[in-house]
Amino acid sequence: MQLREALEIFIDDLLEGRFYDAHEDMEAYWHTIRKTDHPLKNLCKGLINGATAFELIRLERYEGARRVWQTYEKYRPLLCEGIEAYDLFMRADEILFHLKEENQKYL
C-alpha cells in the first residue's frame, strides 16, 4: 500500500465514523515506514492518534482521548505545504478538527 491509498482509506474511515478502523488502517501503512527515515512517519503517527482520540471518546475514556489528541497536535506542525500527499493530509486534518469541534467538551 502506498501513502496516498492509506490516506484515502483513512479519510473514508473517518467520514464513516469508523475511528478504530481509521487507526488500524493508517497503522498498517505506518508499520511499513516506522523504522525508516521516511519524512512523514511522525505525521502518520499523529493521524493514528487523532483517530484514536475519537474512538476513546466513543468508549467514554475521556482522559485517554485528551492524551492521544495532544500527541496528534504535537505532530500537526509537520503538515506543511509541499509534502507528499499534502492535499490528503490536509483533508484528514480538516475532518479531525471538525470532529474536535463536535467533541470539544471531551478534548
Secondary structure, DSSP 8 states (H G I E B T S, - for coil): --HHHHHHHHHHHHHTT-HHHHHHHHHHHHHHHTTTT-TTHHHHHHHHHHHHHHHHHHTT-HHHHHHHHHHHHHHGGG--TTSTTHHHHHHHHHHHHHHHHHTGGG-
